[in-house]
Amino acid sequence: MEEIDPESLAEVAYGIFLVFLDRELRSHGPYLFERIEQGTDFKADLHAIFERFREDYPALAGALLLRSGGLDTIYTEIREGEGTLPSKTTRMYWIAQDAPGPAARGLDDEQAGKWLIFIPPGEVDEAWKKVRDETARGMLGISAKVSTARPDPDSRDERAVIYVYTRDWADEAGVMRVRERLRDLGFVERLGYKRNIETYRGEYSEEGRRVTYYSA
């Protein structure tokens, strides 16, 4: 079996732990981003949740501690925006926010799709907060995610991008409801909507060729 690079394992572990942490915090209170923005001290919660994470994922927990300098360092990084603000996040390529409630189908389902919002890097934090908050309240799509400050070798654009997912690309009324809500939030420029089908085929927009399914 090929040995996994410790640095790569630690980076994967960091992202998984943040998802685990947010889920555990949300089970008995506000989201992680809400606690940070409210100035709430959650260090004790982080330590307790990490012990549960270590029980479930011992290899990931070990790699995370080895490369991160300890839980207090991780806590400080998170308080400073790592994992919650795109411009402050350098350990993950994406930050995600799911809508509340169970999902009948996941984001990887071919029937799903997303609105694409391209944002100058200097404006991405405020744009993401708008989308994130509406998604967390269940007022937008089923999920959203945003690219971060971590350099992505696969990126085709220097701008940041926000994806706003809907469950069914064929549900035009539902897709356009989300588009109208985005317009209410200030995203008034024309946006493209891409189906997961095109993404899985590796189809991307090029000069003279458009792969978006809707444009509004």
C-alpha positions in Angstrom: 0.0 0.0 0.0 1.3 3.5 -0.9 2.3 5.5 2.1 0.3 8.7 2.6 2.4 11.9 2.9 2.0 13.2 6.5 1.6 16.8 5.4 -1.2 15.8 3.0 -2.9 13.7 5.7 -2.7 16.5 8.2 -4.4 18.9 5.7 -7.2 16.4 5.0 -7.6 15.9 8.8 -7.9 19.6 9.4 -10.8 19.9 7.0 -12.6 16.8 8.3 -12.1 18.0 11.9 -13.7 21.4 11.2 -16.7 19.7 9.7 -16.9 17.4 12.7 -16.5 20.4 15.1 -19.2 22.4 13.4 -21.6 19.5 13.5 -21.0 18.8 17.1 -21.3 22.5 18.1 -24.5 22.8 16.1 -26.0 19.8 17.9 -26.3 21.9 21.1 -26.0 25.5 20.0 -24.9 28.0 17.4 -22.8 27.2 14.3 -19.1 27.6 14.6 -19.1 30.8 12.5 -21.8 32.3 14.8 -19.7 31.6 17.9 -16.7 33.3 16.3 -18.6 36.3 15.2 -20.3 36.6 18.6 -16.9 36.4 20.4 -18.0 33.2 22.3 -15.2 31.2 24.0 -15.6 27.6 22.8 -12.1 26.3 23.7 -13.4 23.8 26.2 -15.9 22.5 23.6 -13.2 22.2 21.1 -11.0 20.1 23.4 -14.0 17.8 24.3 -15.0 17.4 20.7 -11.5 16.6 19.6 -11.4 13.7 22.1 -14.5 12.3 20.3 -12.8 12.9 17.0 -9.7 11.1 18.2 -11.8 8.1 19.2 -13.5 7.9 15.7 -10.5 8.9 13.6 -7.2 8.1 15.5 -4.9 8.4 12.5 -6.4 11.7 11.4 -6.3 13.1 15.0 -2.6 12.1 15.3 -1.6 13.7 12.0 -3.5 16.8 12.9 -1.8 17.3 16.2 1.6 16.5 14.8 1.4 19.1 12.1 -0.6 21.8 13.9 1.3 22.4 17.1 -1.6 21.4 19.4 -5.2 22.2 20.0 -4.6 25.7 21.4 -2.9 26.6 18.1 -5.8 25.2 16.1 -8.2 27.1 18.3 -6.4 30.4 17.7 -6.3 29.8 14.0 -10.0 29.1 13.9 -10.8 32.3 16.0 -8.8 34.3 13.4 -10.9 33.0 10.5 -9.2 29.8 9.3 -12.1 27.6 8.0 -14.8 30.3 8.3 -13.6 33.3 6.2 -12.3 32.7 2.7 -9.6 35.3 2.8 -8.2 33.9 6.1 -8.3 30.3 5.1 -5.2 28.7 3.7 -5.4 25.1 4.9 -8.5 24.1 2.8 -9.5 24.8 -0.8 -13.2 25.2 0.1 -15.5 26.3 3.0 -19.0 24.8 2.9 -22.3 25.6 4.6 -25.3 23.2 4.4 -28.9 24.1 4.8 -30.5 22.8 8.0 -32.4 19.5 7.9 -31.7 16.1 6.3 -30.9 16.0 2.6 -32.9 13.5 0.5 -30.0 13.5 -2.0 -26.5 14.6 -1.7 -24.6 17.4 -3.5 -22.9 14.7 -5.6 -26.2 13.6 -7.2 -26.3 14.1 -10.9 -29.7 15.8 -10.5 -28.2 18.6 -8.4 -26.7 21.8 -9.8 -25.4 25.2 -8.7 -25.4 28.9 -9.4 -21.8 30.2 -9.9 -20.9 33.6 -8.4 -17.5 34.9 -9.3 -16.2 37.5 -6.8 -13.0 39.7 -6.7 -10.8 38.3 -3.8 -11.1 41.5 -1.9 -14.9 41.2 -1.8 -15.3 37.5 -1.1 -15.7 37.6 2.7 -18.7 39.9 2.7 -20.3 38.0 -0.3 -19.8 34.7 1.4 -21.3 35.9 4.7 -24.5 36.8 2.8 -24.8 33.4 1.1 -23.7 31.5 4.1 -26.2 33.1 6.5 -29.1 32.6 4.1 -28.1 29.0 3.5 -27.8 28.4 7.3 -31.3 29.8 7.7 -32.7 27.5 5.0 -33.7 30.5 2.8 -31.5 29.7 -0.2 -30.3 26.4 -1.7 -29.4 23.0 -0.1 -25.8 24.0 0.4 -23.2 26.5 -0.6 -19.4 26.6 -0.8 -16.7 29.2 -1.5 -13.1 29.0 -2.7 -10.5 30.1 -0.2 -7.1 31.9 -0.2 -5.3 28.6 -0.6 -3.7 28.5 -4.1 -5.5 25.9 -6.2 -3.5 24.5 -9.0 -6.7 23.4 -10.8 -8.3 26.8 -10.7 -9.2 28.4 -14.0 -9.9 31.9 -12.7 -8.1 34.3 -10.4 -11.4 35.4 -8.9 -13.0 33.6 -5.9 -16.1 31.6 -6.7 -19.2 30.8 -4.6 -21.4 27.8 -5.5 -25.0 27.8 -4.4 -26.5 24.4 -4.9 -30.1 23.4 -5.6 -31.4 19.8 -5.4 -32.8 19.4 -8.9 -31.7 21.2 -12.0 -35.0 20.2 -13.7 -37.0 22.1 -11.2 -36.8 25.4 -13.0 -39.1 27.2 -10.5 -37.0 26.1 -7.6 -33.8 27.0 -9.4 -35.1 30.5 -10.2 -36.4 31.0 -6.7 -32.8 30.7 -5.5 -31.7 33.1 -8.2 -34.2 35.7 -7.2 -33.1 35.4 -3.5 -29.5 35.9 -4.6 -30.6 39.0 -6.5 -32.3 40.2 -3.3 -28.9 39.7 -1.5 -27.2 42.0 -4.0 -26.0 39.6 -6.7 -27.6 41.4 -9.5 -25.1 40.6 -12.3 -26.0 37.8 -14.7 -25.1 34.4 -13.2 -24.7 31.0 -14.8 -26.1 27.8 -13.5 -24.2 24.5 -14.1 -25.6 21.0 -13.7 -23.5 18.4 -11.9 -23.8 16.3 -15.1 -21.5 18.8 -17.0 -19.1 18.9 -14.0 -18.7 15.2 -14.0 -18.0 15.2 -17.7 -15.2 17.6 -17.2 -17.0 20.3 -19.3 -15.9 23.9 -18.6 -16.7 27.2 -20.3 -14.2 28.3 -22.9 -14.2 31.1 -25.4 -17.1 30.6 -27.7 -18.5 27.7 -25.7 -20.8 27.9 -22.8 -21.7 24.9 -20.5 -24.1 26.7 -18.1 -27.7 25.3 -18.3 -29.4 28.4 -17.1 -28.4 32.1 -17.2 -30.2 34.8 -15.3 
